[in-house]
């Protein structure tokens, strides 16, 4: 049986020329003079190959190509099936075409919105919020979530509450999304190391009129460059909310969103690496100088408080000399981890240099900073370090200041006064906290 070729072109001369050439080679040729007739012939003749002109009446070649590629109907038909097919009317074809065009136009519009978000927003949290908001145009879900792995220790869950729900609804969906991490990401999420950000908080803690649990649930992986970077999950209190053509559109939108999310994550990772000390994962010295300058200027402008601690590990050189530099690096990492766990989210921890660290406490007076410093000092003294003998104690000395209680004209003067307090702590016996004067 000869293979069948469809030629669609509004030029009779070109059609006849191609038809003659291909027929001479043994092919069966069918023709169409415009895009709509081409689609009619596709479903009537099921050609093996289609030659499309670009500029044609009623519908151009690009549109015909997109519609045919977007149709999931197979083109392999038996002679028996073909003989039983009914002739499709032009109105029926145009109706089908319009439906497909509407679907493609809607998907393209949503993807364009997502791409505009990528161009106008530069923070990952803002992009995640906007993507979940855009998805409400596709399906009127109750709660949407995006789970991303931030680093080796922690994950971030963005929660978008689109319609009012009870708090138990949120908790149930958080657990479901965390469980799906095993399927999609290949690892479980430690609930103690997950950071949750909630937007559009239509959460009603007491009303019995809002949904208490999801009835429909959809979870899809976020895939970029063949790697799973996270999970997006949607839920509704209505039955059978997800499925059919809606899922096709959701998949297209989520695939586009995955690329946008991956790009902003890479961008934020580059920015993070530029301000982070590689060993301790605290801020580096350069970023510390930027933070202290901003905080000092803010305090002067708004007449607010800011405390500064400079910390030095006592006899650290002896640790390196006795136990080796790998043990010394482990001590630095474990001390920095303790410091970060001991401060608030609004505080800043930086590696000042060598075995020295700096902590910045916004809105903290001298007494409050001293009390926190002494608690940190005691925590370090009580620690057991992974690369040191259990009996080996590590201690720290701390200098403490707070502006404007400690008078200073610039942030550099405040740093110098804090450093002098640290010097007194070191030479006063170590394992001490000293206030700047």
N, C-alpha and C positions, 0 to 999 in steps of 0.2 A: 504493500500500500504506500503510495507516494506521500511524502511529508507535505503538510499544508502550510502555506505562507499567506498572511494577511498584509496587504499593502494599503495604507491609509494616506491619501494625498489629495488635495483639491485641484491638482493639475492633471487633466486627462492625459496630456502628453507624457508626463513622467510615469503615470500609472501604466500606460500601454507599453512604454519602453521597458520598465522593470518586469511587467507581466510577461512580455515576449522573452526576455533574457532568462528569467527563472523557469518558465515553462519549457524552454529549450533544454534545460538541465534536468528535466523530469519532475519538477515540483508542481504540486497543485496550488493554484493561486486564486485567492479571493480578494476582492477590493472594496474599499470604502472611500467616499469623497469628503467626509468630515469626521470630527471627533465622536459625535453621537452615533453615527452609523458604524464607526469603528468598534465602539463598545457593543452595539447590537450584534455585529458580526463575530465578536469574540465569544459571546455567550451562545450564539447560534452555530458557529462553525468549529470552535475550539482549535484554533490554529496552533501549529508547533512553533512558529516564529512570527513576530509582528514587526513590520517596518512602518514607523510613524513619521510623518512630516511634523515639524514643530508648529508652523503657523497654518491653522485650518479653521474653517468656519465652525461656529457653535461651541467648540471646545478644542483647545490646542493639544499638541502632542504630549506636553509635560503633564497636563491634567489627566489625560487618558492613561498615561503610564502610571501615575500615582494611584489612580483608582483601581487599575488592574492589579498592581502590586499589593494594594491594601486589602483586596478581596481574598478571603481565606478559602473560597470554593476551589476545589481541585479542578484541573483542566484535563484529566485523563478520564475519558468516557468510552464505554464500549459502543459498538455499532447499535446494539439493541437499545441502549439508553438513548442514543442520539435519535433513533427512529421514533421514540415515544415522546420526545421533547415537543412542547407546544411553542408556537411562534410568540416571541415576546413583543408586546406593543411598544411604540416609541414613547408613549406616556409613562409606561411602566419603567422603561429604561431611564427616562429623565427623572422620575421620582426616586429611583434607586441612586442615580448619580447625585441628585441634590442631597439626599441623606448622607451619602459618603462624603460629599464636599463639606457639608455642615460639620460632620464629625472631624474631618481633617482640619477645617478652619478653626474649630474650637480648640483642638489639641495644639495647633500652631500658635493660637492666641495665648493659651496658658503658658506654653514654653517661652514665648516672647516676654511675657510678664516675669517669668523666673529669670531670664537672662538680663532683664532690666534691673531686677533686684541685685544681681551679681555686680552690676555696674555702679549702682548707687549706694550699696551697703558694703562696709569693709570689715565689720565685726561678725564673727561666726554666730553668736547668739541672735543678732538682729536678722541674719539671713535665715536661720532656722525658724524663727518666729514668722517671718514673712512667707516662707514656703508652706508652713502649716496653715497659714491664713489663706494662701492661694488655693490650697487643696479643698477648702470649703466651697469653692466654686464648682468643683467636680462632684463632690458628695457632701451632703449636709450631715457630717458626722458629729458625734457628741464630744469626744476627746481624741486628740492626736498626740503622738509622742515620737521623738527622734532620739535614739540612743547612740552615742558616739564614744569611742574609747579615746580619752584625752592623752593618756600616757601609760606607762607600765603599771602604775599603781591605782589609777582612778579612771572613772568614766563619767560622762555628763549626760543627763537625761533632760531633754526639753519637753515640757508638757504644755499643750495648748488646749484650753477648755473652750470649745466653740458653743456649746449649749449647757445650760445649768444642770449640774449633777451633784449627787451627794459625795461626801468625802470617801465613803466606802467604795464608791465606783472608781475613784482615782486610785485608791490603794490596790484594788483588784487588778486594774489595768497595769499599774507599775509592776506588780508581781508577774503578770503574764508576759510583759515585755522583757523583763529580766530573764524569765525562763526561756524565752525565744532566743536569747543570746547564745545559748548552748547550741541550738540548731543552726543559726545563721552565722555566728561568729566563732563557734568552736570552743568557747570558754564560758565559765559562769561568772556572774557579776557579784562582787562582794558588796552587800548592802551598806557596809560601813564606809566604803570608798566610792560612793556614787553621789555626785553633786546634781541636785535637781533644781531646775529653773522653771517656774510656772508663769504663763502669760494668759491674759484675758480670764482672770480668775473668777469665773461664774460658778463658784463652789458654794453650795448651800449645806451647812453642817446639820441643820435640824429639820428642814421641811420634808414632809412625807410625799410631797407632790412631784419631786424631781427623781430621776432614775437612780437606783442604788447599785445596779450592776449592769455590765454590758451584755447584750444578747447577740450582737453581730461583731465580729472581730476580724481584722485583716492585718497580717504582718508580712512585710516584704523587705528583703535585704537592700541596702544601699551599695551599689557596685560601681567602682570607678577603676578603669584600667585593669579589669579582671580580678580586682581585689575587693573583698567585702569590708567596707569602712564603718558600717553601722546598720541600724535597723530603723525602719519607719513603721509605726503601727497606728491603725485607726480603729475606732470602736463606735458602736451606736447602741442605743437601748431598743431600737427597732429590730425585728426579725428580718433576716435575709436582705440586709442593707447592701451588701457587697456582692458583685458577681456580674457576669455577662459583659456587655460592651463597656460598662463603667470601669471594670477592671482593666480593659485594654487601654483606656484613657489614663487611668491611674498609673499603669506600668510605664507608659510613655513619659508622663510627667515626672514620675519618681526617677526614671533613668536620667532625665535631664537634670533633675535636682541633685542627683548623686555627683555629677561632674562639678556642679557649682559648689556643693558642700566640700568636696575633696579639694578644689582649688583654694577656697578660703582657709581650709585647715592647713594646707601646705604653706600658704602665705603667713598665717599666724604662727606656724611652727618656725619659720625662718625668723620672724620678728622675735619670738621667744628665745631662740638660740642666741640671737645677737645680744640679749640682755641677761643671759643666764650663765652662771659659772658651771662648767661642765662636770666637775667632780661633785660638788655639794648640791647642785640644783637650786641654790639660792641665787638672788640677783648678783651680777658681777659688780666690780668696783665702779665702773663707768656709770652704770644705771643707778647705783647708790647715790652718786654725786648729783645726778639729775633729780632723783626723788627728794633728797634733802634740800636742794635748792628750791624746788616747787613748794615743799612743805613749809620751809622757812619764810618764803615770800607770802604764802597763804596766811601764815600766822601773823605776819606784820600787817597785812591788808585787813584781815577780819578780827584782829586782836584775839586770836585763839591760841591754844596750847599745842606743843609738840615736844615729845621726849625723845632723847637719843641715848642708846646704849652702845658702847664699844666693848667687845668681849675678846679676851685672849686665853688660849688654852695653856695652862701652866706646864712648864718643862716639856713642851712638845718636841723639842730637839732630842731630848733623851729617849722619847718614844721611837722616833725614827732610827736613832743610833742603836738602840737595844733590840727592837723588834722588827726593824726594816720599814722601808717606805710603803710597802703594801699595807702593813698594819697601821701606819700613820694615816694613809688615805682612808682606811676604814674608820678610824677615829674621827676624822674630819666629816665623813658622810654621816656617821651616827650622831655626832654632836649637832650638825646642821638639822637633821631630822627632828631631834629633840627640841631645838629652838623653834622650828616651824610649827610643831605641835603645841608649843607653849604660848603662842601669840594669837591674836584675833585675826579675822579675815581682812580687817582694814589696816593691819600693821604690815610692815615690810621687813624681810630678813635678807641680808646681803653678806657675801664674803668680802670683807674689807681688804684682806690681803694675807697670804701665808696661813697662819693659824688664827687669824683675827676675823671676827664677825661683827656686823653692825645691825642693830635693830632700831627701827623708827616707829614710834607710837604716836599717831595723831591724837589730839584732844586728850592728852594725859599729862597730869602735873608731876612734880618732882617726887612726891611721896608715893604716888601710885606706881611710877616707874621704878622706884627703889624696891617696893614690895614685890613687883613682878620679877625684877632682876635677882632678888635674893631667892625667890622660889625656883627660878631657872638654875641658879648656882647650886642649890641643893639637889635638884633633879639630876644634874650632870654628875655630881659627887656620888650619887646613889646608883649610877648606871653600871652595868657590866657590859664590856665591849667584846664584840665577836672575835677579834683577832688578838686579844690580850688575855693574859692569865686572869682567872676570876678574882684573884686578890689584888690585881693592879687597879688602883683608883686614879681616875682622871678628874682634875679640878679645873675651874676657870676663875679668872679675875675679871671684874666688870667695873667700868667707869660709867656714871649716869649723869645726865644733864636734862634740863627741860627749859625751853624758851616759852615765855619771856622771864621766867623766874631766875634763870641764869642769864644775865645781861650779855648780849652779843650784837654787834653791828651787822655781821654777815654770818652765813652758814659755816664759813671756814673758821670763824672765831668760835662758834659753838662746837665744832668738831675738835678744835684744839683744846678747849676747856674740858671736853669729855675725855680726850686722850690724856690730859694731865691727871684727871681723876683715876684713870686706869693705871697710870704710872705709879700713883700712890698705893693703889691696891696691890700691884705687883711687888713693890718694895716694902710693903707693910706686912708681908707674910704670905701673900697669895691666898687663893680660895676666899676672896673677900669682894665686897661691893663698896665702892667709894663714890660719894656725891661730888659733883663739880662745885667749885666755889667761885 
